[in-house]
Amino acid sequence: PVEELAVGDRFVVRPGEKIATDGVIEEGSSAVDASMLTGESVPVEVGAGDAVSGATVNAGGRLLVRATRVGADTQLAQMARLVEEAQTGKAQVQRLADRISGIFVPIVIALSAATLGYWLGTGEGAGAAFTAAVAVLIIACPCALGLATPTALLVGTGRGAQLGILIKGPEVLESTRAIDTVVLDKTGTVTEGKMTLVEVHLADGQDREEVLRLAGALEHASEHPIAQAIARGAAERVGTLPAPEDFVNVEGLGVQGVVDGHAVLVGRPRLLEQWSQHLPAGLARALEEAQAGGRTAVAVGWDGEARAVLVVADTVKPTSAEAIADLRALGLTPVLLTGDNQAVARTVAAQVGIDEVIAEVLPADKVDVVKRLQAEGKTV
C-alpha cells in the first residue's frame, strides 16, 4: 500500500502504472508522462539517477525507484496545499467585511432589542413584538455580510481548481481586475498537449499506404506515446492494421518486428543504421528540418532499405485562436512563454495571433521572466 511507503524504500513501476511517490530511478529507463504536473505533452525520457514525481505515469519500460519524498512532502501534495491555503486565507475585502461586521452586528442586535421593547411597551402583545424584532434582525442580516465574502472566495478558488487553475491566495482573486498581461505556456495550454502524426516523407518509389500500414502495425504494439500517435494516425488513414510478429523494443532507439513477412524497423536513424539502412539525402533533410522545428521525427525501414520519415508533433487546439482573440478583446496582452525552440514557438504564436514570444526558457527560469514583466510595470 502507498501509505506504507517510507523514504528510502525501493518500489517497482511497471509500464502504464502511476509512479507511487517522488523518488530517484535506480534501475531501468523509460518515458514518463508528466503532463498532469507540468502540462508538457512530450513524455520525458528518464534513466538511472533521474528524479521522478509521484502521480505521473510510466509510459515505457520497467523502473525501480527509490522513494525520496512521501505523503505531504510530494510535489502533488504541495500543489493541493496551495489550493487549501487559498481557500482558508482572508482577502482584504473579507477583512474589511469582518471589521464592519464587528461594529454593525452589535448595532443591529441593539436595534432589534429596542424594537422588541417598543412593541411590548405599546401593549401589542408578545407575538407582534417578537415578529417585529426578528424582522429587523433578518432584514438587516449582519450574517450575510460575514458569510457572503468567504463563500464567494471559496467558490472562486474551488471552481478554479476544477478548471485546472491554481489560485495561490484569496488576495490574488481580488487583484484579477488589475491584470493587463496574460502569460501562456505552449504545450497543453495553447496546443492539444497530445502527439499527432502530422507529416509523412517518403523515399522515391515508396507507397504512402504501405509505409503507414507497416509502421503503424509495429508501433501499435508499443506503449510509448509517440508510437501510439503514429499508430493512431496510421489507423485513421489506412484502416485496420495487421498484427506484428517478433516485436522487440530496442531501448532508447525504437522498435523492430515482422509485419506481413517484412522485417520492419521504426525509430531513430541510429537503429536503422545498425541494420545498414541509411537514410537517402531527401529523408535525412526532412528529418533535420523536423527536428530543427522542434518536432519529433521517426525513421521507417524494412527489408534492408530506409523507406520513410514520419513527423509527430503537438497540434494547436481548435479553440486557442478564439481564446486569444477574447483575451485581446478584454484589453489583455497575451505572451507565449515556452521551453520549446524559437521556430516552433513562433509558428504556434502566428497560428493563434500572439505577437510576443519568449522561447527556449527552462522551467526554473520562467519565474524570472514573469518577475521581469512585473518590473516593467505590468500586472501579470
N, C-alpha and C positions, 0 to 999 in steps of 0.2 A: 504493500500500500504506500502511496506517495507520502502520506503524513508520517510514515515511519522513517523516511529518508533523513539522514543526518549529513552534515558537512564532512566530506572525506569519503563517503560511501561511493562505490562504483556501481553503475547500473547500465543495462543494455538497452539500446534504442534500435528497434527493427525498422526496416523500410516501411514508410507510411504511418509510423507511430508519432505521437506527440512526444517531445522531449520533456521529461518529468519535472526537471528543475534546472536552474542555472548551473553550468559546470564547464569543465575543460575536457576536450576529447583526448583519451589516452590511446585508443586503437581505432583504426578504420578511417575511411574517407567517404564523403557523401555530398549531396547538395541539400541545403536546408532552406525551406520556405519560411522566411521570417516576416512575410508580408503583414501578419496580424500585429506585429510590433512596429515595423519600420515603414510599411506601405510599399516597399520595393518588390516589384513583381518577379524580377530575375532571381532565381534561387542562388544562395551564396555557397560557393564551393568551400568545404571545410575538410581539415585533416587533423592528424595528431598534433596536439598543442594549441589548437584553436578553441576560443571560448564560444559556447552556445547558450541561448536563453531558453528558459522554461516556457512551455506552451507553443513554441514554434514546431514546425512539422519536418521530420526527417523524410526527404523525398527520394533519397537514393539508397546507399549501402547501409550495412550494419555498423553501429557505433558503440564503443564502450566509453562511457562518460564518467568522470569523477565530479561529484557534486561540490560546488563551491559556495552556493547560497541557497537556502531553503526557506519555505514559508513566507513570512512577511518581508524578508530581505530581497526577494527576487524582483527583477525588473518589472514584471507584470503587476506584482503586489504594490510596488511603488506608484505605478500609474493609477491603480484603483484608489490608492490613498489620496492622490491629488483630487480625485472626484469627491471623495468623502469630505476632505478638508474644505473644498469649495462649498459643499452643502451645509457645513456646520459653521462656517465663518460668517462675520457680520459685515454688510456693506455700510457705506457712510449713510445712505438713506435710511437703513434699518436702525442705525444708532440714533439718527435724528428722530425717527418714529418712536423709539424707546424713551427718548428724553421728553418728547411731547406727551407720551402716554403717562409718564411719571407725574406730570402736572395735571393732565386732562382727567385721568381716572378719578382722583380724589374729588375734583370739582363736580364731575358728573354724579358721583355717589352722594355728594352733599346736596346737589340739586334734587336728586331722586328722593332723598330723605326729607328735604324741605317740602316737596310736593305731597309726600305721604302725610306729613304733619298738617299741611294746609287743609287737605281734603277731610282728614279726621276732625280737624278743628271746626270745619263748617258743618259738621254733623251729617255728611253724605253717606256715612256707613263705611265699614272696613273694606268691603268688596270693591267699591268705587275708588276708594283711596289707594288700595294696592294696585288696581288696574292702572291708574294714572301714574303711580310711581314706577311701575315696571315699564310702562310705555316710554317714559323719559329715559330710562336706562337702556332700553332696546334701540330707540331712535338715535340717541347719542352714540351708543355702542362703542365704547373705547376699545373693546376687544378686537374689533375689525382692523383698527389701526395697527395694533400689535401683531395680528396674525397674517394680514394680507401680504406684508412685505416679505417675511421669511418664506411664506408659501410660494410667492412668485419666484423667489430666488431658487427654492428647491425644485420647482417645476422647470425653470430655465436650465439649471445645471444637469438635471436628470434627463431632460429632452436632448440636450447637447450630447450627453454620454451615449444615448440611444443612436444618435446620428453619427457617432464616431468623433465627436468634438470634445476634447478635454478642456474644461474651463477651470483655470487654476484657482480662482477665488471669486467671491461674490463681487468684490470691487471691480473685477475685470468685466463682468456683465454690465455694470453701471457705466463703465468708460467706453462701451462699444459705440456710443453715439458720436464720439470724437474721432473715430478711425478714419484715416484717409488713404492708407496703403494696405493692400492685402498681398501677403507673400505666399505663393503656392509652390508646393513640391510638384514634381512632374509625375513620377511613377505612382500609379494607383489613385492619383488625385485628378490631374488633367487627362491622363491616359487610363486605359482599362485596367492596367496592373496585371494583365494576363498575356502570356506569349501567344502570338498568332503567326501562322505561315503567311508571309507577305509576298515573297518573290521566289521564282524557280528559274535558275540559269542552267541551260542545257549545253553539253558539248555537241559538236557538229554531228548530225545524223541521229541524235537521240530522240526518243518518243516521250513527250511530257507525261502521258498517262502511265506508261510503263515505269518511268522513274518514280512517280508518286505512289504507284501501287506497291512496288518492291520496297522502297524506303519506308513508306507508311506502315506496311505489314511488319517490318522488323522493329520499327520504333514503337509500335503498338504494344510490344511485349516488355518495353521498359517503363519504369515508373517515373523517370526524370521529367520535370515539367517541360523542358524543351522538346524531348522526344514525344511527349503527349501532344504538344502543339502541332508537330509535324504529322503525327498520326491522325489528329482531328482534321487538319487541313486536307490531307490526302483522302480521307473518307468522304469529306464534303464534295471533293472534286471528282473522284472516280467510283464512289460507292463502296461496296463490301470489299474488305481487304482479306487476302489469303492468310492462313496461319503459318508462321515461320517454324522451321525445324533447327535443331542445334543452336539455339540462341545463346550467345555469350556476351556478358557485359565486360568490356575491357576498361578497367578503372582509369578514369581521367581522360580517356581518349574517345570512347564511343561504344558502338555495339557491332557485333557481327553474327551472321547466321545464314541459314539456307532458306530461300523463298522460291517456290516454283522451280526447284532444281538449279537456281543460281546462287553462288557464294557471294552474299551481299555484305558490304561494309558501309556503315553510316557513322560519321564522327569528324574529329579533327583531321586535317590533311596528313598529320603525322601517322595516323592509324593506316591510311591508305598507302602511305609511302613504305610502311613496314611490309606491305604486300606488293611493292614495286608498282603501285598505281599512282602515277604523278599527274597533278592537275595540268591540263593544257593551258596555254597563256590566257585565253579568254576567261576560263573559270577562275584561274588564280587572280586575275584582275577584279572579277566580280566579288570574290571573297575578300580581297583587300579593301575594296570600296565599301562593302557592307560593314566590315569591322571599323573602318575609319568613320563611318556614320553611326557608330555605337550600336550596331545591330549584331545579332548572333548568326554566324554563317556556318553551315554544316556541309561537309563534302559527302557525296554518294558515289560508290563504285561497285562493280560486280564483274565476275569472270575476267579478272586481270586488267580492267580498264576503269579510269575515273570517268563518271558519266554526267554528273550534275553538281550544282551547289544550291542548297536550299537556304533561304534567308528567313529568320524568325525575328519578330520584333513586337514591341508593345504598341498597340494602336490607340489613337486618340478616342476618348469617349464621345459618343454622338451628341451628348448634352453639353460638352465643355465650352464650345464656342458661344452657345446661348447664355451659359452661366457667366462667362467673361463679359459678354455684352450687358447682362443685367447688373454686374458689379460696376461697370463703367457708367451705366445709367444712374446709379446711386451716387455718382461722383467719386468713386474709389479708383485708385491706380493699382492695377494688378502687376505683380512682379513674379517672374518664374525663377525659382532658386532650386538648382538641382546638382547632384553629384555627377550626372551624365556629361558626356563631352559636348563641346560647343556646337558642333554640327547638328547633333540630334536635338539639343535644346532649342536651337534657332528654328529648326524645321517644325517642331511641335508648337512653338510660340507663334510662328507665322500662321499655322493652321487654325489657331483659336483666337488670334487677334491680340496677343500680348506683345508690347514693344520692348519692355525692359527685361533682359535675360542675364542671370548670373549663373554661370555653369562651372563644372569641374570643382565643386566645393565639397570637401569632406564633411561627413555628418557633424563632427566636432566643431567645424568652423562655421556652420550655418548660423549658430547663435551670434557669432561676431558680425556677420552680415546684417542681422536684424538690429544689433546694437548700433552699427554704423548708420543704418537708415534712421534709427531713432535720434542719433546725434545730429542728423541733418534736419531735425525738427519735425519728422514725420511721426504720426501715431500709427503703429503697425499692428 
